[in-house]
Amino acid sequence: MAPKSPRTLTAVLLAATVLLAGASLGAAAAPGALADSSDHDDASDHDDVDPQNAAYLSVAHASPDAPAVDVYVDNESVLDDVEFGDVSDYLEVAAGTYNVTITVADDREAVVFEGNVTAERGTASTIAASGEVSENASTAFTPRVYASDALTPDEDEAAVRVAHLSPDAPTVDITADDGDVVLAENVSFGNASEYVTVPEGDYEIEIRADTPDANGTVVTTVDVSLDSEEAVTAWAVGYLSPDEAPADTPFRVLTTEDATRTIELP
C-alpha cells in the first residue's frame, strides 16, 4: 500500500483517539445478544472472558474518502483491513486497560496510533468514523459513538433505528409501508434515531427528505428483515451525488444486528 498523506494519517489518528476514549461508553449489554455484523475475523480467543467482567466494542468505517486500517490489541491482530462500509463484530474483552495500536492496512510499520485504553465492565458501543478527510471536503471528519442500548424486544417484535452518516444527504425522516409507519423524524447528519419497536417481518424502509408531516420525497429505500427479539441499526453511508464528491463512493444502507440490554428486576 502506498504511504498515506500527513492529512490522511492525522484524520485516522483522530479517529483512533476518539475510538479509544469512547470504549467505555454504552449501556449494559446482554452478552448472548451480541451478534456478528461483518466477515471480519476476531483473532483473539475470548472464550475465557467472564461475562460478568466483559466489555464489548464494535467499529464502523463510515467515512467515504478515508483509508483502510488494521487494529491490534496487546500486539495481537483483532481487526484487519477495515474499509469503508465495514462494521466489525463486537470484540469481547475483559474489563481493564489494554495497549491498542492502529496502522495503515497491510503495513504493520505504518503506525498511526499507539496508546492505552480502559474498557469498562458491561458496556457495548459502536464507534463510527464519519465525515470526510479530503482537502475539498465539506463535512469535517468526526468519529462518533453510538451506544448499543436497545431494550430486548418481546417475542415476535424487533427494534430498529437509523444512523445518518451520509455527508451530502439532507436531514431525513424514516418511514415504512409507503409512509404509513413513521419510524423517525428530523434525523440530521451524524445522529441516530431512537430505537422503535415493530412486529417482526420484512419491511421496505423509506428514507425521505425531512418535512413536517414526514411525507417528503423518498431519497432511497432499503429492504430490511427483522427477526423476533432482534435490534438492528440501518447505517446510511456514502454520497448521494458521488460524481460531485471527493470520492466515488455511492450511497448505500448497511444493516447490523446490535447488542441489546435487559432490565434486571430486584
PELINNOR-V727494 format. One record per residue. N is the residue number from 1. RES is the residue in three letters. D_CENTER is the distance of its C-alpha to the mean C-alpha in whole Angstrom. Layout:
n = [N & N]
res = [RES & RES]
d_center = [D_CENTER & D_CENTER]
This chain:
n = [1 & 2 & 3 & 4 & 5 & 6 & 7 & 8 & 9 & 10 & 11 & 12 & 13 & 14 & 15 & 16 & 17 & 18 & 19 & 20 & 21 & 22 & 23 & 24 & 25 & 26 & 27 & 28 & 29 & 30 & 31 & 32 & 33 & 34 & 35 & 36 & 37 & 38 & 39 & 40 & 41 & 42 & 43 & 44 & 45 & 46 & 47 & 48 & 49 & 50 & 51 & 52 & 53 & 54 & 55 & 56 & 57 & 58 & 59 & 60 & 61 & 62 & 63 & 64 & 65 & 66 & 67 & 68 & 69 & 70 & 71 & 72 & 73 & 74 & 75 & 76 & 77 & 78 & 79 & 80 & 81 & 82 & 83 & 84 & 85 & 86 & 87 & 88 & 89 & 90 & 91 & 92 & 93 & 94 & 95 & 96 & 97 & 98 & 99 & 100 & 101 & 102 & 103 & 104 & 105 & 106 & 107 & 108 & 109 & 110 & 111 & 112 & 113 & 114 & 115 & 116 & 117 & 118 & 119 & 120 & 121 & 122 & 123 & 124 & 125 & 126 & 127 & 128 & 129 & 130 & 131 & 132 & 133 & 134 & 135 & 136 & 137 & 138 & 139 & 140 & 141 & 142 & 143 & 144 & 145 & 146 & 147 & 148 & 149 & 150 & 151 & 152 & 153 & 154 & 155 & 156 & 157 & 158 & 159 & 160 & 161 & 162 & 163 & 164 & 165 & 166 & 167 & 168 & 169 & 170 & 171 & 172 & 173 & 174 & 175 & 176 & 177 & 178 & 179 & 180 & 181 & 182 & 183 & 184 & 185 & 186 & 187 & 188 & 189 & 190 & 191 & 192 & 193 & 194 & 195 & 196 & 197 & 198 & 199 & 200 & 201 & 202 & 203 & 204 & 205 & 206 & 207 & 208 & 209 & 210 & 211 & 212 & 213 & 214 & 215 & 216 & 217 & 218 & 219 & 220 & 221 & 222 & 223 & 224 & 225 & 226 & 227 & 228 & 229 & 230 & 231 & 232 & 233 & 234 & 235 & 236 & 237 & 238 & 239 & 240 & 241 & 242 & 243 & 244 & 245 & 246 & 247 & 248 & 249 & 250 & 251 & 252 & 253 & 254 & 255 & 256 & 257 & 258 & 259 & 260 & 261 & 262 & 263 & 264 & 265 & 266]
res = [MET & ALA & PRO & LYS & SER & PRO & ARG & THR & LEU & THR & ALA & VAL & LEU & LEU & ALA & ALA & THR & VAL & LEU & LEU & ALA & GLY & ALA & SER & LEU & GLY & ALA & ALA & ALA & ALA & PRO & GLY & ALA & LEU & ALA & ASP & SER & SER & ASP & HIS & ASP & ASP & ALA & SER & ASP & HIS & ASP & ASP & VAL & ASP & PRO & GLN & ASN & ALA & ALA & TYR & LEU & SER & VAL & ALA & HIS & ALA & SER & PRO & ASP & ALA & PRO & ALA & VAL & ASP & VAL & TYR & VAL & ASP & ASN & GLU & SER & VAL & LEU & ASP & ASP & VAL & GLU & PHE & GLY & ASP & VAL & SER & ASP & TYR & LEU & GLU & VAL & ALA & ALA & GLY & THR & TYR & ASN & VAL & THR & ILE & THR & VAL & ALA & ASP & ASP & ARG & GLU & ALA & VAL & VAL & PHE & GLU & GLY & ASN & VAL & THR & ALA & GLU & ARG & GLY & THR & ALA & SER & THR & ILE & ALA & ALA & SER & GLY & GLU & VAL & SER & GLU & ASN & ALA & SER & THR & ALA & PHE & THR & PRO & ARG & VAL & TYR & ALA & SER & ASP & ALA & LEU & THR & PRO & ASP & GLU & ASP & GLU & ALA & ALA & VAL & ARG & VAL & ALA & HIS & LEU & SER & PRO & ASP & ALA & PRO & THR & VAL & ASP & ILE & THR & ALA & ASP & ASP & GLY & ASP & VAL & VAL & LEU & ALA & GLU & ASN & VAL & SER & PHE & GLY & ASN & ALA & SER & GLU & TYR & VAL & THR & VAL & PRO & GLU & GLY & ASP & TYR & GLU & ILE & GLU & ILE & ARG & ALA & ASP & THR & PRO & ASP & ALA & ASN & GLY & THR & VAL & VAL & THR & THR & VAL & ASP & VAL & SER & LEU & ASP & SER & GLU & GLU & ALA & VAL & THR & ALA & TRP & ALA & VAL & GLY & TYR & LEU & SER & PRO & ASP & GLU & ALA & PRO & ALA & ASP & THR & PRO & PHE & ARG & VAL & LEU & THR & THR & GLU & ASP & ALA & THR & ARG & THR & ILE & GLU & LEU & PRO]
d_center = [25 & 27 & 26 & 24 & 25 & 25 & 23 & 20 & 21 & 21 & 18 & 16 & 18 & 17 & 13 & 14 & 16 & 14 & 11 & 15 & 16 & 13 & 13 & 15 & 14 & 13 & 15 & 17 & 16 & 18 & 18 & 19 & 16 & 14 & 13 & 13 & 10 & 11 & 15 & 14 & 17 & 17 & 20 & 21 & 23 & 22 & 24 & 26 & 24 & 25 & 23 & 24 & 23 & 20 & 16 & 13 & 10 & 7 & 6 & 4 & 7 & 8 & 11 & 13 & 16 & 15 & 16 & 15 & 15 & 16 & 16 & 19 & 20 & 23 & 24 & 23 & 20 & 17 & 15 & 16 & 16 & 12 & 13 & 11 & 9 & 9 & 6 & 8 & 10 & 11 & 13 & 16 & 18 & 21 & 21 & 23 & 23 & 22 & 22 & 19 & 20 & 18 & 20 & 20 & 19 & 22 & 24 & 24 & 27 & 25 & 23 & 21 & 20 & 22 & 22 & 22 & 19 & 20 & 18 & 19 & 20 & 19 & 15 & 12 & 8 & 5 & 6 & 5 & 8 & 9 & 13 & 16 & 18 & 21 & 24 & 25 & 21 & 21 & 18 & 18 & 15 & 13 & 10 & 9 & 8 & 7 & 10 & 10 & 13 & 14 & 18 & 19 & 20 & 24 & 25 & 25 & 22 & 19 & 16 & 14 & 12 & 11 & 8 & 10 & 9 & 13 & 15 & 18 & 18 & 20 & 19 & 18 & 19 & 18 & 21 & 22 & 25 & 27 & 26 & 28 & 25 & 23 & 19 & 18 & 20 & 20 & 16 & 16 & 14 & 11 & 11 & 10 & 13 & 15 & 15 & 18 & 20 & 21 & 24 & 22 & 23 & 22 & 21 & 21 & 19 & 20 & 18 & 21 & 22 & 23 & 26 & 28 & 28 & 25 & 27 & 26 & 26 & 23 & 21 & 20 & 19 & 17 & 19 & 17 & 19 & 18 & 20 & 22 & 20 & 16 & 13 & 11 & 8 & 9 & 7 & 10 & 10 & 13 & 17 & 19 & 22 & 21 & 25 & 25 & 22 & 22 & 20 & 21 & 17 & 18 & 16 & 14 & 12 & 9 & 9 & 8 & 10 & 9 & 12 & 15 & 17 & 21 & 24 & 27 & 30 & 33]
